Amino acid sequence: MHNPPDFMAQWDYQDPAASAQRFQALLAEAHTADLQYELELLTQLARTHSLQRQFAQAHQLLDQIEPRLTDATPRARLRTLLERGRTFNSAGDKASARTLFEQAWQQGLRHKELYLAIDAAHMVAIAAPLEEQSRWHQLAMELAERSTDPKVRGWLATLYNNQGWTLFELGRLEEASQCQQKCLAWHQLHNNPAKAFIARWSLARIQRARGLHQEALTDLTQLQEDMAAAGAPEDGYLFEELGENALALDDPAAAEYFARAWFLLSQDGWLKANEADRLNRLKRLGKL
């Protein structure tokens, strides 16, 4: 196939089943002589299974890919390692996942497949214990920052955000803020207001952790106004954060913020299943 379609552009990670249909359509059109393209497509089909927690199906498909890999398909081999690792990681086997991600990192560097090498490093960080995560984020960031390839550099916002939250968890709040500032600047430069709103929320969350409640409340209030002006939907996490800072300042508006946060976040199925105590606290503080 001459100039085959970019299959990564077909992804909708929020709807893996629909993504799978698009990958199947591309497979039907793929020229059988382009083995690497076909195998790479199949690895993404495997990923649609792992995202739906269909781990056996994902492994079965990857088992079918592996015997077809050759020295002429290094990218497909890399993607197979990554997707096998992601399948293990999603199933809770972080040790097996990390081994595969580290192999993908080394092979990505060896074959100069920097986009996939960064993917591997960022997945090692996800699978690794907290105290080891920052180093892997840093390795990935340095690789992306040195690159002139826009696709490779496209990782930077994700890496800045991930490193920011790792540093937050480690209590390194000033460094965490610097990473989120870089993340915000990236999204502003690339005209992505929705992601910029998230980065601004993240910066406010760090301010709260530093005890800067009035500063955080001021910034969050401005964020709320800017989101409304942009036509963005109301966000429960934003109201929750407004409530936490108002509560710390003994601001009577806290109850209203918490009530709004509970109303919005209680509609989230994942939070209902995994964060019941958090939702109950919001309800109580919202005086509902």
N, C-alpha and C positions, 0 to 999 in steps of 0.2 A: 504494500500500500504506500503510495507516494503521499508525503505530508499527511499522515493519519491524524484524526482529530485528537485534541488534547483530552484524554479521558478524565484527568483530574478536574477539568472544568465541569464535568457531569455530576460531581458530588453534591449531595445535599445531606450533610451529616445528621440533620434532624429527621430525615426521612430515608433511611437506608433501603427500605423496600423499593421505593421509587427509583433510587439510585441504581439498584440492582437491575431494574428493567432497562435503564439506559445503557448499562454495561453489557447486558445481553444483546441489545440491539447493535452495539458497536462490534461485539464478537461476531455477530452474523455477517457483518460487512468486512471484517478484518481479512486481509489477504493471508492465506495459510503460509506463505513464504516468509512473512514477517513474524518469526517465532517469538522474538523478545516482546513485541507489542502485544501479541496474543497472551503470553504468559503474564505480563504486567496487568493486563485487563483482568485476568483470572484472579490475581492476588487481590485486586480491589473488590471483586465479587466475593472473595472470602471475607474481606473486611465487612461487607454488608451483613454477612452472617454473624460475625463476632459482635457487631454493634447491636444486633437483635438478640444477643446472648444465645445464639445457636452455635455453640462452641464445637459440637461434634461435626456439624456440617462444614464449619470453617476449616477444621483440621483435615477433614476428608478431602476437601478441595485442594488444600495445600499439599497433601500427600500425593495427589495426582499431578501436581505441578513439578514437584522436586525431581522426579526421574527425567524430566524433559529439559532441565537446566543444563547449559553447556558453558564452556569458556566464552562463547560468543554472546551469552545473555547475562552479563554481570549485573545489569540494572534489575532484571527480573529476579535474580538470586537475592539481591539486596532487599527488594520488596517482599520476597518470600520470608526472609528472616524477620523483617519488620512486622509483617502481618501474623506470622506464627507467634512472635513475641507479644503483639497486642492481644491476641486471642488468649494466651496464657495469663497476661496481666489482667484482662477483664474478668477472667475466671478466678482471680485471686492468687495465682501462682507467680508471685513476683520474682522469685529466685530463678525459675526457668526463663521467665520473660527477660530478666536483666542479662542473662548469659547471651541470649539471641540478640538483644539490642547492642551489646558491646561488640559482638561479632560484626553486626551491620555497620557500626561506627568505624571499625578498623577497615572493613572492605570498602566502605564509602570513601575513606581517605585514600586508600590504595588505588582505587579506580577513578579518583577525582570526581566522584558523584557527590558534590558538596551539599546539594539540596537534601539528598537522602541521608548523608552523614549527619547533618544537623537534625533531621527528623529522628535519627537513632539516638543522638546525644540527648535530645529533649525527652525521649522516651526512657532512657536510662534514668534521668532525673526523676521522672514520674514513678519509676519502680524502686528507686534507691531510698534508703533511710534519709530522714531530714538532713542530718549532718553532712551527707555526701551530695545533696542535690545542687547546692550552689556552685560547686566546682564544675559539674556537667553543664549547667546553664551557662557558666562563664566560657567554657570551651566552645559551646555552640555559638554564643554571641560573638566571640572573637573571630570565628570562622566567617560568620555572616557579615560582620563589619568590614573585614578585609576584602570581601568579594565585590566585584563590579557587576555581577550578574543580578539583574533586578529580581529574578525569581528567588535566588538564594537570599538576597537582602530582604525579601518579603517575609522572612521568618522573624525579623527583628522585633516587631511589635509583640508577637506571642512570647518571644524569649524575654523581653524586658518585663512583660507582665508576670510571667512565671517566676523569674528571678526575684521580682519585687515581692511576691507573696512568700517565696521561700525565706527571703531575708526578714520579712515581717514575722514569720513563725519563729525565726531564730532570735527575734528581739533586736535586730539591727535596723532600727526604724529610719534613721537618716538615709542609709543606703537604699532601703526599700523605697523611700520617697523619691530618691534620685532616679531609680529604675522606672517608677510609674510616671515621672516627669518626661522621661525619654519616650515612654509608650504614648503618652498624650501628644507629645510633639510630633511623633510619627503619624498618628491618626489625623492630626490637624493638617500636616503637610500633604497627606494623601486624601484629604477631603472625605473622611469617614466619620461623620458626626456621631453616629450611634456608638461606635467604639470609643470615640473621644469622651462621650458621656460616661461610659463605664470607667475609663481611666480617671476622670475627675472624681467619680464616686470612690474609687480606690484610694486616691490621695486624701480624701476626707476621712476615710476609715483609718488611715495611718495617723492623721492629725488627732483623731479621737484617742488612739492608742498612746499618743504622746501627751495627752491631757490638754490638748488645745481645742477645747470644746466650743468656745465662742467662734473661733476661726473656722472650725469645721461646720458649725451651724450656718454661718454666713455663706460659706462656699456652697453648701448643700441647698440653701434657699435660692441662691442664684442658679444653681444647676436645675432645680425644679422649674424655675421660670423659663430657662433656656430650652428645656425639654418640651415644655408646654408650647412655647413659641414655634418650635420645630415640628409640632404635631406628633411628638413621640407619645406612646401610651404611658399611663401612670405606672410607676414602678414600685412594687412593694418593698424592695430592698432599700430604695431611696427613703421611703417613709420610715422604715425601721431605723435607719441611721439618723434621720432627723429626730426621731423619738429618743434614741439613746443619748444624743448630745443635749437635747432639751431636758431630759431627765437629770443628767449630771449637773445642769445649770439651774435646777428647780424651776424650770419654765413650765407654766401650766398648759402650754400647748402640747406637751409631751403626750398626754392621753389621746388627743385627737390624732396625732401622728401614728401612735401605736395602733389605734383602732383602724386607721386606713391601711396600715401595713398588714394587720391581721386579715382584713377583708380581701386584700389582693393575694397575699401569700397562702392563705388557707385554700385557695383554688388550685394550688400546685400539687399534683399527685405525689411527686417525689418527696416534697417537704412533709406532706401528710403522713407518708409511710416512714420517713426517716428522721424527721425533726419535730415530733409531736410536742415535746417539752418546750421547744422554742416557740411554736405556734400558741401553746397554752399560755406562755408568759406574755406574748403579745396581746392575747385576748384579755388577760388579767390587767395588764398595764393600760390597755385601752378602755378599761372599765366597761366591758361588754358582758 
